[in-house]
């Protein structure tokens, strides 16, 4: 009989290309041979035919692994962790407690719940001449930026590239 393993185990993402499109990842867990060639099924907060939350972790990411009914041939990944203090996308400190962020290698979606100035920011690392492009929305208005160009929309006026062009009502 196969030894049962109950609880959560620290693992590593070995591969994140699931040819079946179901969000599975290949994992390794020290001291446990993961069956089904190392494939682990996702445990996601929302799923159904054609809908759901889908996010694939990068290779090398720390992953929490569980086993259905303790069976290592039925691995499930249920979350992730940052192995090193500076691995998290938000710098440590008191301001981090009000920030919700989704960050990939090219995109960042940040919700800052700062009571004085709540902000929603979407950024893309576009590369080339553009560099970084962003949209930022707060209680004062909206800013669109790409490279050194910026458009600011605020109540009563629009500013393009700082003082270069200002349109007022």
Secondary structure, 3 states (H helix, E strand, C coil): CCCECCCCEEEEEEECCCCCCCCCEEEEECCECCCHHHEEEECCCCEECCEECCCCCCCCCEEEEEEHHHECCCEEEEEEECCCHHHCCCCCCHHHHHEEEEECCCEEEEEECCCCCCEEEEEEEEECCCEEEEEEEECCEEEEEECCEEEEEECCEEEECCCCEEEEC
